[in-house]
């Protein structure tokens, strides 16, 4: 039985067993199948050629049938990070913005502070689950991650670490399975 007391049957888009009568089944059924995504890598040292984390985000999105609308690198400066996130949020056709890098606790790691004020709603479960899954891989160092997600202007925003291992974990375990669902939810109005 699932958490909601339903027997699990069938496969969802994410590959999990989900009963046709379940809450998750109905939400995933309404999910957007292809999402156009803006990718922003936050780094003082990376270029598009050396940005392996951002490249992996793009590769995994495209392999899952999503589109990379834009991919850029910005410096670890609050105003530049905010401007890049805002640009993605204001771009017609973009359904999600994924920012990589700058999520640790070092003084130059300012991505969460730069993005969070733009969010209309946060999705605390994303950061919580990311740290839980990271703990299984890297132990107590997972607590240093300030990964977060939220909704703004009818779009989904993810802030994740820039390392390839963290990118793969966030994308494969959390973002890709829920990207279409969250994007569909983000555009709903009251």
N, C-alpha and C positions, 0 to 999 in steps of 0.2 A: 504494500500500500504506500501511496505517496503521503506527503505531509498533510494533505487535505482530506485524507481518508478515501481517496479514489484508487481503484486498481489501475495499474499502468498498462496501457496497450498502445501499439503503434509507435511510430517514430516522428519526432518533431523535426523541423529543419535543422536544429542544432544536433540531432542525433540522439537525444534523450528519449526514453520511453515516456509517452504522455497519453493519458486516457482521452478519448475524443470528447468526453463530457467535462473534462477538467478545466479549471480556470486558465492554466497555462496554455492548453490547447487552443482555446478561443483567442487568447491574446496573440499567440504565435501565428494563428491562421490569418489575422489581420495585419501581420507584420509586413513592412516594406521589403521587397525582395532584393532590390538593387539600391544601394545608397551611394551618393556622391560625397566624397570625403576630402576635406582640406587637411593636410598633414603639416605640422609646424614642428621643426626640431629646434630646441633651445640649446645653444652651445656657443661658446666663445672661440672654439677651436675647430669645429667640424666644417666641412664643405659638403656640397651634394655628393661629391665623389667619395668622401671618407665617412659619410653619415650612414653607418651600417644599420643602426637602429631604425631610422626613418625609412631606409630602403626596405627593411624587413616588414614594417607596417604596410608599405605600398604593395609589396609582393604578396603578403597574406590577404590583404583586401581584395586584390585583383584575382587571386586564386579562388576566393570565395564568391566571386561574381560581382563585387562592388567596383566603383569607379574612383580613381584618384583624380580629383578635380584640380588640385594644386599641391605642390610640395615645396616648402621653403625652409631656410635656416635663418634664425634670428639670434642676436646676442642675448646673453643673460642679463638683460636690463628690463626692469618692470614696464617702462613705457613701450618698449619695442615688443615685448611679449604680449602686452594688452592690445596693442595696435594689430598685431598679427592675428590674435584670437578674434578681435572685433571684425577684422576684414573677412575672416572665414564665416563669421556669424551673419554678415551683411551680404554675402555673395549669393545671388539668385541660384537656386538649384542645389546648393550644398546642404546636405542633411546632417552632417556631423563634422566636428573638428577634433582631431587627435593631436595633442601636443606631447612631445617626448622630451625628456631631459629636465634638469633643474628641480627635481622633486625631493632631493635629499635634505640634509640639515646644515650643509656648509653655507657660509654667508652669501655666496653667489647663487645659491639654489633658491630662486624667487618665483618659479613658475606658479605654484599654487596660490600665493598671495596676489599675483598679477591677474590670474584668471577668475578666482572665486568671486570677486565683486561683480563680475559680468553675469554670473549665474542667477537665474530667477528661482531655481529649485536645485538643491543638491540631491545626489543619489548616494547616501552614505554607504549602502551595501557594497558598492563597487570597491571603494578603498578598503573596507573591512575584509571583503573576500580576497582582494588582491594581496593584502598583508598576510592573511591566513595561508593562502596558497604559497606565497613567497617563503613563509616560515618553514613549510615542508621542504623547500629546496635549500634555503640559506640559513636557517635557524634564526636566532634572535636579532640578527642584522636587519631582518624584515621590518622591525619597528622604526627604522630610519626612513622608510619610504612614506611620502606624503601624497601618494597617488589619490586622485579624486575624480568624480564625474558629476555632471549636472545637466540641467536643461536651460537653454536661453534662446529667446527669439525663435521658438519653434524648431530648435536644433539640439542635438546631443553634443556634449563636450566631454572629452576624456583627457586627463592629465596623467601621464605614465612616465616611469623612469626611461632613460635612453639606452640602457644596455640591451644587447640582443636577447639575453636570457629573460629579462623582465618584459621586454616587448613581446616575445613569443608567448610567455605565460599570460600576460594581460589579453593579448589578441585571441589566442586559441581557447583559453578557458572562460573568458568573460565577455570581451567585446564582440567577437564574431558571433557567438551564439545568441546574443541579445541585441545586436545593432539594429536589425530591422524592426524588432518590437519596440525598442526605445525610440527610434526615429518616428514610428507611427504614433506613439504616445505623445511625443514632443509637439506635434502639430495640432493635437486636439485642443479645443477650447471648452470652457465651462458651459 
